[in-house]
């Protein structure tokens, strides 16, 4: 998809427990692009505008299924992709109601304006400073330990084992996940393991390298979260699976 320009910036170390990345997507074509967004375990705050749509701010919750989307012609999108701790400690409210959906935010949310779309690096600096100002003075060490273990293992963890390591019962963990994010810890970890397989799938490695018991489980997981087989993902017909079209920049 040569008409799509993609760029990604990593956050400062101070923000890495809360922010996955900052990124931009620019459709330089005069035609809209229909794409499929795959579940990747992130919560996204978007700033966007196009030749056919006015400036808007959008917050998208976790996706647990593939979602078809249209990228407007001559459009620019800047985004902040958040990790789960940001829900409680940066936004300060649950996002269970945003599972597989999004909401339009009021103009001026967090002080973001259309002018912020003029320069990506300036946007990243402004966003970083803003998020840094929202960092909590204190956090629940059990929760942060849990999240760190989940992300370090790319979802390849079992709730019973990790609950003992962080001294937090599996029942309480799942209650927290469902209340805050709208899905269980296992369902979220399945998404992270799926996301971790993107590079190997793009390279044509259709057998699981790690995180899956065998090829049967791997194929089943991919079909559930992508709606297609690993082979179709690798082929990426018409570049419709956007994370595969932009993977070289990740």
Buried (B, 14 or more C-beta within 10 A) or exposed (E): BEBBBBBBBEBBEEBEBBBBBBBBBBBEBEEBBEBBBBBBBBBBBBBBBBEEEEBBBBBBBBBBBBBEEEBBBBBBBBBBBBBBBBBBBBBEEBBBEBBBBBEEBEEEBBEBBBEBBEEBEEBBBBBBEBBBEEEEEEBBEBBBBBBBBBBEBBBBBEBEEBBEEBEBEBEEBBEBBBEBBBBBBBBBBBBBBBBBBBBBBBEEEBEBEEBBEEEEEBBEBBBBBBBBEBEBBBEBEEBBBBBBBBBEEE
